[in-house]
Amino acid sequence: MAEIDRIRWQCRRGMLELDLLLNRFLEQELTGLDPGQVKVFKELLNEPDPMLLAWVMEQEEVPGRYDFLIRRLRQV
C-alpha cells in the first residue's frame, strides 16, 4: 500500500466531523508539507478522536509539536 493510501486510511475516523476535516486537509494541504511535517501529521493521526476534536475546537491546549498542524486544520 502506498504511503498516501495509508495516511488516507488513517484519516477515516469514528467522528464524522474529524473524518471530513482530515480528508479535506489531506486533499488540500498534504502535498505542501515537508517530510518532517508529514511525520508529525502521521503522529497526530494516532491521537484519540475526542482529543483531536478538542484541539481543533480550541477546547484544549494543543501540544507544541502539533500546533502548526492544528492551526492549518482550522483553516481548511
PDB file of N, CA, C, O and CB in Angstrom:
ATOM      1  N   MET A   1       0.858  -1.177   0.000  1.00  0.00           N
ATOM      2  CA  MET A   1       0.000   0.000   0.000  1.00  0.00           C
ATOM      3  C   MET A   1       0.903   1.238   0.000  1.00  0.00           C
ATOM      4  O   MET A   1       1.881   1.300   0.745  1.00  0.00           O
ATOM      5  CB  MET A   1      -0.976  -0.001   1.238  1.00  0.00           C
ATOM      6  N   ALA A   2       0.574   2.202  -0.823  1.00  0.00           N
ATOM      7  CA  ALA A   2       1.353   3.438  -0.920  1.00  0.00           C
ATOM      8  C   ALA A   2       1.181   4.267   0.355  1.00  0.00           C
ATOM      9  O   ALA A   2       0.167   4.169   1.046  1.00  0.00           O
ATOM     10  CB  ALA A   2       0.924   4.260  -2.165  1.00  0.00           C
ATOM     11  N   GLU A   3       2.183   5.075   0.646  1.00  0.00           N
ATOM     12  CA  GLU A   3       2.170   5.914   1.846  1.00  0.00           C
ATOM     13  C   GLU A   3       0.914   6.792   1.912  1.00  0.00           C
ATOM     14  O   GLU A   3       0.280   6.885   2.963  1.00  0.00           O
ATOM     15  CB  GLU A   3       3.423   6.794   1.885  1.00  0.00           C
ATOM     16  N   ILE A   4       0.558   7.425   0.814  1.00  0.00           N
ATOM     17  CA  ILE A   4      -0.623   8.301   0.806  1.00  0.00           C
ATOM     18  C   ILE A   4      -1.898   7.510   1.099  1.00  0.00           C
ATOM     19  O   ILE A   4      -2.816   8.020   1.741  1.00  0.00           O
ATOM     20  CB  ILE A   4      -0.750   9.018  -0.553  1.00  0.00           C
ATOM     21  N   ASP A   5      -1.948   6.275   0.630  1.00  0.00           N
ATOM     22  CA  ASP A   5      -3.115   5.432   0.905  1.00  0.00           C
ATOM     23  C   ASP A   5      -3.202   5.080   2.383  1.00  0.00           C
ATOM     24  O   ASP A   5      -4.297   5.034   2.943  1.00  0.00           O
ATOM     25  CB  ASP A   5      -3.061   4.154   0.065  1.00  0.00           C
ATOM     26  N   ARG A   6      -2.057   4.830   3.022  1.00  0.00           N
ATOM     27  CA  ARG A   6      -2.039   4.555   4.463  1.00  0.00           C
ATOM     28  C   ARG A   6      -2.524   5.776   5.246  1.00  0.00           C
ATOM     29  O   ARG A   6      -3.320   5.659   6.178  1.00  0.00           O
ATOM     30  CB  ARG A   6      -0.616   4.154   4.924  1.00  0.00           C
ATOM     31  N   ILE A   7      -2.034   6.935   4.852  1.00  0.00           N
ATOM     32  CA  ILE A   7      -2.452   8.171   5.532  1.00  0.00           C
ATOM     33  C   ILE A   7      -3.940   8.403   5.316  1.00  0.00           C
ATOM     34  O   ILE A   7      -4.655   8.761   6.252  1.00  0.00           O
ATOM     35  CB  ILE A   7      -1.637   9.389   5.021  1.00  0.00           C
ATOM     36  N   ARG A   8      -4.406   8.205   4.104  1.00  0.00           N
ATOM     37  CA  ARG A   8      -5.839   8.381   3.806  1.00  0.00           C
ATOM     38  C   ARG A   8      -6.675   7.436   4.669  1.00  0.00           C
ATOM     39  O   ARG A   8      -7.719   7.832   5.187  1.00  0.00           O
ATOM     40  CB  ARG A   8      -6.126   8.127   2.295  1.00  0.00           C
ATOM     41  N   TRP A   9      -6.228   6.205   4.826  1.00  0.00           N
ATOM     42  CA  TRP A   9      -6.950   5.239   5.646  1.00  0.00           C
ATOM     43  C   TRP A   9      -6.994   5.709   7.100  1.00  0.00           C
ATOM     44  O   TRP A   9      -8.026   5.577   7.760  1.00  0.00           O
ATOM     45  CB  TRP A   9      -6.291   3.845   5.548  1.00  0.00           C
ATOM     46  N   GLN A  10      -5.882   6.257   7.608  1.00  0.00           N
ATOM     47  CA  GLN A  10      -5.836   6.734   8.989  1.00  0.00           C
ATOM     48  C   GLN A  10      -6.700   7.981   9.198  1.00  0.00           C
ATOM     49  O   GLN A  10      -7.100   8.276  10.325  1.00  0.00           O
ATOM     50  CB  GLN A  10      -4.397   7.031   9.387  1.00  0.00           C
ATOM     51  N   CYS A  11      -6.984   8.702   8.132  1.00  0.00           N
ATOM     52  CA  CYS A  11      -7.846   9.888   8.237  1.00  0.00           C
ATOM     53  C   CYS A  11      -9.311   9.505   8.412  1.00  0.00           C
ATOM     54  O   CYS A  11     -10.132  10.353   8.762  1.00  0.00           O
ATOM     55  CB  CYS A  11      -7.688  10.770   6.997  1.00  0.00           C
ATOM     56  N   ARG A  12      -9.644   8.257   8.177  1.00  0.00           N
ATOM     57  CA  ARG A  12     -11.014   7.796   8.409  1.00  0.00           C
ATOM     58  C   ARG A  12     -11.198   7.646   9.903  1.00  0.00           C
ATOM     59  O   ARG A  12     -10.491   6.867  10.543  1.00  0.00           O
ATOM     60  CB  ARG A  12     -11.312   6.446   7.663  1.00  0.00           C
ATOM     61  N   ARG A  13     -12.136   8.378  10.462  1.00  0.00           N
ATOM     62  CA  ARG A  13     -12.317   8.430  11.898  1.00  0.00           C
ATOM     63  C   ARG A  13     -13.706   7.981  12.297  1.00  0.00           C
ATOM     64  O   ARG A  13     -14.589   7.811  11.457  1.00  0.00           O
ATOM     65  CB  ARG A  13     -12.057   9.824  12.410  1.00  0.00           C
ATOM     66  N   GLY A  14     -13.882   7.792  13.590  1.00  0.00           N
ATOM     67  CA  GLY A  14     -15.187   7.435  14.127  1.00  0.00           C
ATOM     68  C   GLY A  14     -16.124   8.630  14.215  1.00  0.00           C
ATOM     69  O   GLY A  14     -17.344   8.465  14.248  1.00  0.00           O
ATOM     70  N   MET A  15     -15.562   9.827  14.253  1.00  0.00           N
ATOM     71  CA  MET A  15     -16.359  11.054  14.310  1.00  0.00           C
ATOM     72  C   MET A  15     -16.443  11.649  12.908  1.00  0.00           C
ATOM     73  O   MET A  15     -15.418  11.935  12.289  1.00  0.00           O
ATOM     74  CB  MET A  15     -15.746  12.084  15.316  1.00  0.00           C
ATOM     75  N   LEU A  16     -17.640  11.830  12.419  1.00  0.00           N
ATOM     76  CA  LEU A  16     -17.837  12.357  11.076  1.00  0.00           C
ATOM     77  C   LEU A  16     -17.141  13.704  10.887  1.00  0.00           C
ATOM     78  O   LEU A  16     -16.550  13.955   9.837  1.00  0.00           O
ATOM     79  CB  LEU A  16     -19.323  12.494  10.783  1.00  0.00           C
ATOM     80  N   GLU A  17     -17.208  14.565  11.892  1.00  0.00           N
ATOM     81  CA  GLU A  17     -16.592  15.891  11.779  1.00  0.00           C
ATOM     82  C   GLU A  17     -15.100  15.780  11.502  1.00  0.00           C
ATOM     83  O   GLU A  17     -14.566  16.476  10.639  1.00  0.00           O
ATOM     84  CB  GLU A  17     -16.827  16.704  13.058  1.00  0.00           C
ATOM     85  N   LEU A  18     -14.429  14.895  12.245  1.00  0.00           N
ATOM     86  CA  LEU A  18     -12.987  14.706  12.038  1.00  0.00           C
ATOM     87  C   LEU A  18     -12.698  14.035  10.709  1.00  0.00           C
ATOM     88  O   LEU A  18     -11.731  14.382  10.030  1.00  0.00           O
ATOM     89  CB  LEU A  18     -12.391  13.880  13.171  1.00  0.00           C
ATOM     90  N   ASP A  19     -13.518  13.092  10.341  1.00  0.00           N
ATOM     91  CA  ASP A  19     -13.357  12.404   9.066  1.00  0.00           C
ATOM     92  C   ASP A  19     -13.369  13.420   7.924  1.00  0.00           C
ATOM     93  O   ASP A  19     -12.490  13.402   7.062  1.00  0.00           O
ATOM     94  CB  ASP A  19     -14.471  11.347   8.868  1.00  0.00           C
ATOM     95  N   LEU A  20     -14.351  14.290   7.922  1.00  0.00           N
ATOM     96  CA  LEU A  20     -14.461  15.304   6.872  1.00  0.00           C
ATOM     97  C   LEU A  20     -13.297  16.288   6.910  1.00  0.00           C
ATOM     98  O   LEU A  20     -12.719  16.612   5.872  1.00  0.00           O
ATOM     99  CB  LEU A  20     -15.776  16.057   7.006  1.00  0.00           C
ATOM    100  N   LEU A  21     -12.959  16.754   8.086  1.00  0.00           N
ATOM    101  CA  LEU A  21     -11.889  17.730   8.245  1.00  0.00           C
ATOM    102  C   LEU A  21     -10.536  17.162   7.830  1.00  0.00           C
ATOM    103  O   LEU A  21      -9.794  17.797   7.081  1.00  0.00           O
ATOM    104  CB  LEU A  21     -11.828  18.208   9.683  1.00  0.00           C
ATOM    105  N   LEU A  22     -10.221  15.976   8.313  1.00  0.00           N
ATOM    106  CA  LEU A  22      -8.919  15.375   7.995  1.00  0.00           C
ATOM    107  C   LEU A  22      -8.796  15.033   6.518  1.00  0.00           C
ATOM    108  O   LEU A  22      -7.730  15.211   5.928  1.00  0.00           O
ATOM    109  CB  LEU A  22      -8.700  14.122   8.828  1.00  0.00           C
ATOM    110  N   ASN A  23      -9.866  14.548   5.922  1.00  0.00           N
ATOM    111  CA  ASN A  23      -9.805  14.227   4.493  1.00  0.00           C
ATOM    112  C   ASN A  23      -9.696  15.484   3.638  1.00  0.00           C
ATOM    113  O   ASN A  23      -9.014  15.470   2.613  1.00  0.00           O
ATOM    114  CB  ASN A  23     -11.037  13.426   4.079  1.00  0.00           C
ATOM    115  N   ARG A  24     -10.348  16.560   4.035  1.00  0.00           N
ATOM    116  CA  ARG A  24     -10.207  17.828   3.316  1.00  0.00           C
ATOM    117  C   ARG A  24      -8.773  18.340   3.454  1.00  0.00           C
ATOM    118  O   ARG A  24      -8.187  18.819   2.484  1.00  0.00           O
ATOM    119  CB  ARG A  24     -11.218  18.883   3.849  1.00  0.00           C
ATOM    120  N   PHE A  25      -8.211  18.240   4.657  1.00  0.00           N
ATOM    121  CA  PHE A  25      -6.822  18.637   4.883  1.00  0.00           C
ATOM    122  C   PHE A  25      -5.899  17.797   4.014  1.00  0.00           C
ATOM    123  O   PHE A  25      -4.979  18.326   3.390  1.00  0.00           O
ATOM    124  CB  PHE A  25      -6.442  18.491   6.374  1.00  0.00           C
ATOM    125  N   LEU A  26      -6.137  16.516   3.972  1.00  0.00           N
ATOM    126  CA  LEU A  26      -5.321  15.607   3.171  1.00  0.00           C
ATOM    127  C   LEU A  26      -5.326  16.023   1.706  1.00  0.00           C
ATOM    128  O   LEU A  26      -4.274  16.070   1.069  1.00  0.00           O
ATOM    129  CB  LEU A  26      -5.826  14.168   3.314  1.00  0.00           C
ATOM    130  N   GLU A  27      -6.486  16.320   1.177  1.00  0.00           N
ATOM    131  CA  GLU A  27      -6.610  16.690  -0.238  1.00  0.00           C
ATOM    132  C   GLU A  27      -6.003  18.061  -0.538  1.00  0.00           C
ATOM    133  O   GLU A  27      -5.420  18.253  -1.605  1.00  0.00           O
ATOM    134  CB  GLU A  27      -8.074  16.681  -0.649  1.00  0.00           C
ATOM    135  N   GLN A  28      -6.132  19.015   0.385  1.00  0.00           N
ATOM    136  CA  GLN A  28      -5.717  20.390   0.113  1.00  0.00           C
ATOM    137  C   GLN A  28      -4.312  20.724   0.591  1.00  0.00           C
ATOM    138  O   GLN A  28      -3.653  21.577  -0.004  1.00  0.00           O
ATOM    139  CB  GLN A  28      -6.676  21.327   0.745  1.00  0.00           C
ATOM    140  N   GLU A  29      -3.839  20.078   1.647  1.00  0.00           N
ATOM    141  CA  GLU A  29      -2.625  20.542   2.313  1.00  0.00           C
ATOM    142  C   GLU A  29      -1.455  19.555   2.333  1.00  0.00           C
ATOM    143  O   GLU A  29      -0.307  19.985   2.448  1.00  0.00           O
ATOM    144  CB  GLU A  29      -2.957  20.900   3.697  1.00  0.00           C
ATOM    145  N   LEU A  30      -1.703  18.266   2.227  1.00  0.00           N
ATOM    146  CA  LEU A  30      -0.638  17.285   2.452  1.00  0.00           C
ATOM    147  C   LEU A  30       0.554  17.483   1.521  1.00  0.00           C
ATOM    148  O   LEU A  30       1.700  17.358   1.953  1.00  0.00           O
ATOM    149  CB  LEU A  30      -1.185  15.888   2.277  1.00  0.00           C
ATOM    150  N   THR A  31       0.303  17.786   0.272  1.00  0.00           N
ATOM    151  CA  THR A  31       1.424  17.938  -0.668  1.00  0.00           C
ATOM    152  C   THR A  31       2.304  19.138  -0.333  1.00  0.00           C
ATOM    153  O   THR A  31       3.448  19.207  -0.784  1.00  0.00           O
ATOM    154  CB  THR A  31       0.897  18.076  -2.090  1.00  0.00           C
ATOM    155  N   GLY A  32       1.791  20.083   0.450  1.00  0.00           N
ATOM    156  CA  GLY A  32       2.573  21.249   0.840  1.00  0.00           C
ATOM    157  C   GLY A  32       3.405  21.045   2.093  1.00  0.00           C
ATOM    158  O   GLY A  32       4.149  21.940   2.495  1.00  0.00           O
ATOM    159  N   LEU A  33       3.290  19.876   2.718  1.00  0.00           N
ATOM    160  CA  LEU A  33       4.052  19.590   3.930  1.00  0.00           C
ATOM    161  C   LEU A  33       5.409  19.000   3.584  1.00  0.00           C
ATOM    162  O   LEU A  33       5.536  18.232   2.630  1.00  0.00           O
ATOM    163  CB  LEU A  33       3.278  18.634   4.842  1.00  0.00           C
ATOM    164  N   ASP A  34       6.421  19.362   4.363  1.00  0.00           N
ATOM    165  CA  ASP A  34       7.734  18.742   4.165  1.00  0.00           C
ATOM    166  C   ASP A  34       7.734  17.382   4.872  1.00  0.00           C
ATOM    167  O   ASP A  34       6.816  17.104   5.644  1.00  0.00           O
ATOM    168  CB  ASP A  34       8.893  19.667   4.712  1.00  0.00           C
ATOM    169  N   PRO A  35       8.732  16.531   4.632  1.00  0.00           N
ATOM    170  CA  PRO A  35       8.734  15.188   5.222  1.00  0.00           C
ATOM    171  C   PRO A  35       8.623  15.178   6.748  1.00  0.00           C
ATOM    172  O   PRO A  35       7.967  14.299   7.308  1.00  0.00           O
ATOM    173  CB  PRO A  35       9.987  14.470   4.820  1.00  0.00           C
ATOM    174  N   GLY A  36       9.242  16.123   7.419  1.00  0.00           N
ATOM    175  CA  GLY A  36       9.136  16.189   8.876  1.00  0.00           C
ATOM    176  C   GLY A  36       7.725  16.507   9.323  1.00  0.00           C
ATOM    177  O   GLY A  36       7.250  15.959  10.318  1.00  0.00           O
ATOM    178  N   GLN A  37       7.052  17.385   8.602  1.00  0.00           N
ATOM    179  CA  GLN A  37       5.673  17.737   8.936  1.00  0.00           C
ATOM    180  C   GLN A  37       4.730  16.574   8.653  1.00  0.00           C
ATOM    181  O   GLN A  37       3.766  16.364   9.389  1.00  0.00           O
ATOM    182  CB  GLN A  37       5.233  18.975   8.151  1.00  0.00           C
ATOM    183  N   VAL A  38       5.002  15.817   7.590  1.00  0.00           N
ATOM    184  CA  VAL A  38       4.189  14.628   7.293  1.00  0.00           C
ATOM    185  C   VAL A  38       4.341  13.624   8.426  1.00  0.00           C
ATOM    186  O   VAL A  38       3.363  12.995   8.830  1.00  0.00           O
ATOM    187  CB  VAL A  38       4.603  13.984   5.929  1.00  0.00           C
ATOM    188  N   LYS A  39       5.539  13.468   8.936  1.00  0.00           N
ATOM    189  CA  LYS A  39       5.787  12.552  10.064  1.00  0.00           C
ATOM    190  C   LYS A  39       4.965  12.978  11.284  1.00  0.00           C
ATOM    191  O   LYS A  39       4.349  12.138  11.940  1.00  0.00           O
ATOM    192  CB  LYS A  39       7.304  12.518  10.423  1.00  0.00           C
ATOM    193  N   VAL A  40       4.953  14.267  11.586  1.00  0.00           N
ATOM    194  CA  VAL A  40       4.174  14.764  12.725  1.00  0.00           C
ATOM    195  C   VAL A  40       2.679  14.588  12.461  1.00  0.00           C
ATOM    196  O   VAL A  40       1.924  14.282  13.384  1.00  0.00           O
ATOM    197  CB  VAL A  40       4.500  16.254  13.003  1.00  0.00           C
ATOM    198  N   PHE A  41       2.240  14.777  11.214  1.00  0.00           N
ATOM    199  CA  PHE A  41       0.830  14.568  10.869  1.00  0.00           C
ATOM    200  C   PHE A  41       0.440  13.114  11.123  1.00  0.00           C
ATOM    201  O   PHE A  41      -0.637  12.847  11.656  1.00  0.00           O
ATOM    202  CB  PHE A  41       0.563  14.948   9.387  1.00  0.00           C
ATOM    203  N   LYS A  42       1.295  12.186  10.751  1.00  0.00           N
ATOM    204  CA  LYS A  42       1.009  10.771  10.990  1.00  0.00           C
ATOM    205  C   LYS A  42       0.942  10.482  12.492  1.00  0.00           C
ATOM    206  O   LYS A  42       0.132   9.664  12.928  1.00  0.00           O
ATOM    207  CB  LYS A  42       2.082   9.882  10.321  1.00  0.00           C
ATOM    208  N   GLU A  43       1.785  11.146  13.280  1.00  0.00           N
ATOM    209  CA  GLU A  43       1.719  11.002  14.735  1.00  0.00           C
ATOM    210  C   GLU A  43       0.387  11.564  15.257  1.00  0.00           C
ATOM    211  O   GLU A  43      -0.244  10.975  16.135  1.00  0.00           O
ATOM    212  CB  GLU A  43       2.921  11.724  15.412  1.00  0.00           C
ATOM    213  N   LEU A  44      -0.020  12.692  14.711  1.00  0.00           N
ATOM    214  CA  LEU A  44      -1.282  13.313  15.111  1.00  0.00           C
ATOM    215  C   LEU A  44      -2.451  12.358  14.865  1.00  0.00           C
ATOM    216  O   LEU A  44      -3.396  12.314  15.653  1.00  0.00           O
ATOM    217  CB  LEU A  44      -1.500  14.637  14.346  1.00  0.00           C
ATOM    218  N   LEU A  45      -2.388  11.608  13.790  1.00  0.00           N
ATOM    219  CA  LEU A  45      -3.475  10.681  13.460  1.00  0.00           C
ATOM    220  C   LEU A  45      -3.586   9.530  14.451  1.00  0.00           C
ATOM    221  O   LEU A  45      -4.593   8.823  14.460  1.00  0.00           O
ATOM    222  CB  LEU A  45      -3.274  10.128  12.067  1.00  0.00           C
ATOM    223  N   ASN A  46      -2.572   9.330  15.282  1.00  0.00           N
ATOM    224  CA  ASN A  46      -2.628   8.290  16.311  1.00  0.00           C
ATOM    225  C   ASN A  46      -3.290   8.772  17.597  1.00  0.00           C
ATOM    226  O   ASN A  46      -3.516   7.983  18.515  1.00  0.00           O
ATOM    227  CB  ASN A  46      -1.233   7.793  16.618  1.00  0.00           C
ATOM    228  N   GLU A  47      -3.598  10.054  17.666  1.00  0.00           N
ATOM    229  CA  GLU A  47      -4.251  10.617  18.850  1.00  0.00           C
ATOM    230  C   GLU A  47      -5.738  10.241  18.844  1.00  0.00           C
ATOM    231  O   GLU A  47      -6.330  10.061  17.780  1.00  0.00           O
ATOM    232  CB  GLU A  47      -4.075  12.169  18.896  1.00  0.00           C
ATOM    233  N   PRO A  48      -6.338  10.124  20.036  1.00  0.00           N
ATOM    234  CA  PRO A  48      -7.767   9.767  20.105  1.00  0.00           C
ATOM    235  C   PRO A  48      -8.662  10.876  19.533  1.00  0.00           C
ATOM    236  O   PRO A  48      -8.358  12.064  19.642  1.00  0.00           O
ATOM    237  CB  PRO A  48      -8.169   9.477  21.562  1.00  0.00           C
ATOM    238  N   ASP A  49      -9.752  10.456  18.934  1.00  0.00           N
ATOM    239  CA  ASP A  49     -10.692  11.389  18.312  1.00  0.00           C
ATOM    240  C   ASP A  49     -11.155  12.514  19.245  1.00  0.00           C
ATOM    241  O   ASP A  49     -11.147  13.676  18.838  1.00  0.00           O
ATOM    242  CB  ASP A  49     -11.890  10.631  17.820  1.00  0.00           C
ATOM    243  N   PRO A  50     -11.556  12.204  20.479  1.00  0.00           N
ATOM    244  CA  PRO A  50     -12.026  13.304  21.342  1.00  0.00           C
ATOM    245  C   PRO A  50     -10.953  14.375  21.568  1.00  0.00           C
ATOM    246  O   PRO A  50     -11.270  15.562  21.637  1.00  0.00           O
ATOM    247  CB  PRO A  50     -12.479  12.749  22.691  1.00  0.00           C
ATOM    248  N   MET A  51      -9.697  13.964  21.681  1.00  0.00           N
ATOM    249  CA  MET A  51      -8.633  14.931  21.902  1.00  0.00           C
ATOM    250  C   MET A  51      -8.400  15.756  20.632  1.00  0.00           C
ATOM    251  O   MET A  51      -8.230  16.973  20.710  1.00  0.00           O
ATOM    252  CB  MET A  51      -7.333  14.216  22.335  1.00  0.00           C
ATOM    253  N   LEU A  52      -8.391  15.115  19.483  1.00  0.00           N
ATOM    254  CA  LEU A  52      -8.229  15.843  18.217  1.00  0.00           C
ATOM    255  C   LEU A  52      -9.318  16.898  18.060  1.00  0.00           C
ATOM    256  O   LEU A  52      -9.037  18.045  17.712  1.00  0.00           O
ATOM    257  CB  LEU A  52      -8.260  14.867  17.021  1.00  0.00           C
ATOM    258  N   LEU A  53     -10.548  16.506  18.316  1.00  0.00           N
ATOM    259  CA  LEU A  53     -11.659  17.444  18.174  1.00  0.00           C
ATOM    260  C   LEU A  53     -11.529  18.592  19.174  1.00  0.00           C
ATOM    261  O   LEU A  53     -11.793  19.744  18.828  1.00  0.00           O
ATOM    262  CB  LEU A  53     -13.001  16.719  18.368  1.00  0.00           C
ATOM    263  N   ALA A  54     -11.130  18.291  20.398  1.00  0.00           N
ATOM    264  CA  ALA A  54     -10.958  19.332  21.414  1.00  0.00           C
ATOM    265  C   ALA A  54      -9.877  20.326  20.994  1.00  0.00           C
ATOM    266  O   ALA A  54     -10.022  21.527  21.223  1.00  0.00           O
ATOM    267  CB  ALA A  54     -10.602  18.704  22.775  1.00  0.00           C
ATOM    268  N   TRP A  55      -8.806  19.842  20.388  1.00  0.00           N
ATOM    269  CA  TRP A  55      -7.745  20.744  19.917  1.00  0.00           C
ATOM    270  C   TRP A  55      -8.250  21.633  18.787  1.00  0.00           C
ATOM    271  O   TRP A  55      -8.025  22.844  18.786  1.00  0.00           O
ATOM    272  CB  TRP A  55      -6.520  19.939  19.445  1.00  0.00           C
ATOM    273  N   VAL A  56      -8.930  21.021  17.833  1.00  0.00           N
ATOM    274  CA  VAL A  56      -9.432  21.779  16.688  1.00  0.00           C
ATOM    275  C   VAL A  56     -10.466  22.812  17.123  1.00  0.00           C
ATOM    276  O   VAL A  56     -10.505  23.920  16.587  1.00  0.00           O
ATOM    277  CB  VAL A  56     -10.041  20.834  15.648  1.00  0.00           C
ATOM    278  N   MET A  57     -11.302  22.450  18.095  1.00  0.00           N
ATOM    279  CA  MET A  57     -12.356  23.342  18.569  1.00  0.00           C
ATOM    280  C   MET A  57     -11.859  24.329  19.627  1.00  0.00           C
ATOM    281  O   MET A  57     -12.644  25.087  20.197  1.00  0.00           O
ATOM    282  CB  MET A  57     -13.501  22.527  19.131  1.00  0.00           C
ATOM    283  N   GLU A  58     -10.566  24.313  19.882  1.00  0.00           N
ATOM    284  CA  GLU A  58      -9.933  25.207  20.855  1.00  0.00           C
ATOM    285  C   GLU A  58     -10.477  25.022  22.271  1.00  0.00           C
ATOM    286  O   GLU A  58     -10.592  25.980  23.037  1.00  0.00           O
ATOM    287  CB  GLU A  58     -10.121  26.645  20.428  1.00  0.00           C
ATOM    288  N   GLN A  59     -10.806  23.781  22.602  1.00  0.00           N
ATOM    289  CA  GLN A  59     -11.291  23.454  23.935  1.00  0.00           C
ATOM    290  C   GLN A  59     -10.179  22.941  24.848  1.00  0.00           C
ATOM    291  O   GLN A  59     -10.325  22.933  26.070  1.00  0.00           O
ATOM    292  CB  GLN A  59     -12.392  22.423  23.841  1.00  0.00           C
ATOM    293  N   GLU A  60      -9.085  22.522  24.258  1.00  0.00           N
ATOM    294  CA  GLU A  60      -7.920  22.031  24.986  1.00  0.00           C
ATOM    295  C   GLU A  60      -6.674  22.673  24.409  1.00  0.00           C
ATOM    296  O   GLU A  60      -6.644  23.048  23.237  1.00  0.00           O
ATOM    297  CB  GLU A  60      -7.825  20.484  24.919  1.00  0.00           C
ATOM    298  N   GLU A  61      -5.647  22.796  25.232  1.00  0.00           N
ATOM    299  CA  GLU A  61      -4.374  23.343  24.761  1.00  0.00           C
ATOM    300  C   GLU A  61      -3.683  22.317  23.867  1.00  0.00           C
ATOM    301  O   GLU A  61      -3.608  21.133  24.196  1.00  0.00           O
ATOM    302  CB  GLU A  61      -3.458  23.735  25.959  1.00  0.00           C
ATOM    303  N   VAL A  62      -3.191  22.789  22.754  1.00  0.00           N
ATOM    304  CA  VAL A  62      -2.552  21.931  21.760  1.00  0.00           C
ATOM    305  C   VAL A  62      -1.081  21.738  22.129  1.00  0.00           C
ATOM    306  O   VAL A  62      -0.380  22.717  22.383  1.00  0.00           O
ATOM    307  CB  VAL A  62      -2.688  22.538  20.331  1.00  0.00           C
ATOM    308  N   PRO A  63      -0.603  20.491  22.162  1.00  0.00           N
ATOM    309  CA  PRO A  63       0.821  20.276  22.383  1.00  0.00           C
ATOM    310  C   PRO A  63       1.642  20.976  21.301  1.00  0.00           C
ATOM    311  O   PRO A  63       1.240  21.013  20.138  1.00  0.00           O
ATOM    312  CB  PRO A  63       1.140  18.771  22.410  1.00  0.00           C
ATOM    313  N   GLY A  64       2.766  21.518  21.676  1.00  0.00           N
ATOM    314  CA  GLY A  64       3.589  22.299  20.766  1.00  0.00           C
ATOM    315  C   GLY A  64       3.913  21.609  19.456  1.00  0.00           C
ATOM    316  O   GLY A  64       3.924  22.253  18.407  1.00  0.00           O
ATOM    317  N   ARG A  65       4.178  20.305  19.495  1.00  0.00           N
ATOM    318  CA  ARG A  65       4.568  19.603  18.261  1.00  0.00           C
ATOM    319  C   ARG A  65       3.439  19.547  17.236  1.00  0.00           C
ATOM    320  O   ARG A  65       3.691  19.360  16.045  1.00  0.00           O
ATOM    321  CB  ARG A  65       5.020  18.190  18.589  1.00  0.00           C
ATOM    322  N   TYR A  66       2.191  19.709  17.693  1.00  0.00           N
ATOM    323  CA  TYR A  66       1.042  19.667  16.788  1.00  0.00           C
ATOM    324  C   TYR A  66       0.489  21.043  16.452  1.00  0.00           C
ATOM    325  O   TYR A  66      -0.424  21.157  15.633  1.00  0.00           O
ATOM    326  CB  TYR A  66      -0.047  18.832  17.390  1.00  0.00           C
ATOM    327  N   ASP A  67       1.012  22.064  17.053  1.00  0.00           N
ATOM    328  CA  ASP A  67       0.437  23.404  16.930  1.00  0.00           C
ATOM    329  C   ASP A  67       0.269  23.849  15.474  1.00  0.00           C
ATOM    330  O   ASP A  67      -0.809  24.299  15.087  1.00  0.00           O
ATOM    331  CB  ASP A  67       1.306  24.400  17.665  1.00  0.00           C
ATOM    332  N   PHE A  68       1.322  23.726  14.672  1.00  0.00           N
ATOM    333  CA  PHE A  68       1.224  24.193  13.282  1.00  0.00           C
ATOM    334  C   PHE A  68       0.184  23.417  12.489  1.00  0.00           C
ATOM    335  O   PHE A  68      -0.491  23.987  11.631  1.00  0.00           O
ATOM    336  CB  PHE A  68       2.574  24.082  12.594  1.00  0.00           C
ATOM    337  N   LEU A  69       0.045  22.122  12.764  1.00  0.00           N
ATOM    338  CA  LEU A  69      -0.942  21.312  12.038  1.00  0.00           C
ATOM    339  C   LEU A  69      -2.366  21.661  12.455  1.00  0.00           C
ATOM    340  O   LEU A  69      -3.255  21.769  11.610  1.00  0.00           O
ATOM    341  CB  LEU A  69      -0.683  19.822  12.274  1.00  0.00           C
ATOM    342  N   ILE A  70      -2.581  21.835  13.745  1.00  0.00           N
ATOM    343  CA  ILE A  70      -3.927  22.168  14.210  1.00  0.00           C
ATOM    344  C   ILE A  70      -4.346  23.531  13.673  1.00  0.00           C
ATOM    345  O   ILE A  70      -5.500  23.713  13.284  1.00  0.00           O
ATOM    346  CB  ILE A  70      -3.991  22.155  15.752  1.00  0.00           C
ATOM    347  N   ARG A  71      -3.415  24.499  13.646  1.00  0.00           N
ATOM    348  CA  ARG A  71      -3.748  25.801  13.062  1.00  0.00           C
ATOM    349  C   ARG A  71      -4.140  25.642  11.599  1.00  0.00           C
ATOM    350  O   ARG A  71      -5.096  26.272  11.146  1.00  0.00           O
ATOM    351  CB  ARG A  71      -2.561  26.778  13.193  1.00  0.00           C
ATOM    352  N   ARG A  72      -3.424  24.816  10.859  1.00  0.00           N
ATOM    353  CA  ARG A  72      -3.757  24.598   9.431  1.00  0.00           C
ATOM    354  C   ARG A  72      -5.071  23.849   9.291  1.00  0.00           C
ATOM    355  O   ARG A  72      -5.854  24.139   8.386  1.00  0.00           O
ATOM    356  CB  ARG A  72      -2.630  23.812   8.716  1.00  0.00           C
ATOM    357  N   LEU A  73      -5.326  22.888  10.174  1.00  0.00           N
ATOM    358  CA  LEU A  73      -6.600  22.157  10.127  1.00  0.00           C
ATOM    359  C   LEU A  73      -7.778  23.098  10.343  1.00  0.00           C
ATOM    360  O   LEU A  73      -8.824  22.940   9.714  1.00  0.00           O
ATOM    361  CB  LEU A  73      -6.621  21.040  11.184  1.00  0.00           C
ATOM    362  N   ARG A  74      -7.615  24.068  11.224  1.00  0.00           N
ATOM    363  CA  ARG A  74      -8.696  25.018  11.492  1.00  0.00           C
ATOM    364  C   ARG A  74      -8.986  25.889  10.288  1.00  0.00           C
ATOM    365  O   ARG A  74     -10.074  26.459  10.198  1.00  0.00           O
ATOM    366  CB  ARG A  74      -8.351  25.891  12.684  1.00  0.00           C
ATOM    367  N   GLN A  75      -8.058  26.011   9.367  1.00  0.00           N
ATOM    368  CA  GLN A  75      -8.217  26.897   8.216  1.00  0.00           C
ATOM    369  C   GLN A  75      -8.834  26.207   7.003  1.00  0.00           C
ATOM    370  O   GLN A  75      -9.281  26.886   6.079  1.00  0.00           O
ATOM    371  CB  GLN A  75      -6.886  27.472   7.835  1.00  0.00           C
ATOM    372  N   VAL A  76      -8.869  24.885   6.982  1.00  0.00           N
ATOM    373  CA  VAL A  76      -9.415  24.206   5.802  1.00  0.00           C
ATOM    374  C   VAL A  76     -10.922  24.089   5.859  1.00  0.00           C
ATOM    375  O   VAL A  76     -11.533  23.542   4.941  1.00  0.00           O
ATOM    376  CB  VAL A  76      -8.808  22.829   5.661  1.00  0.00           C
TER     377      VAL A  76
END
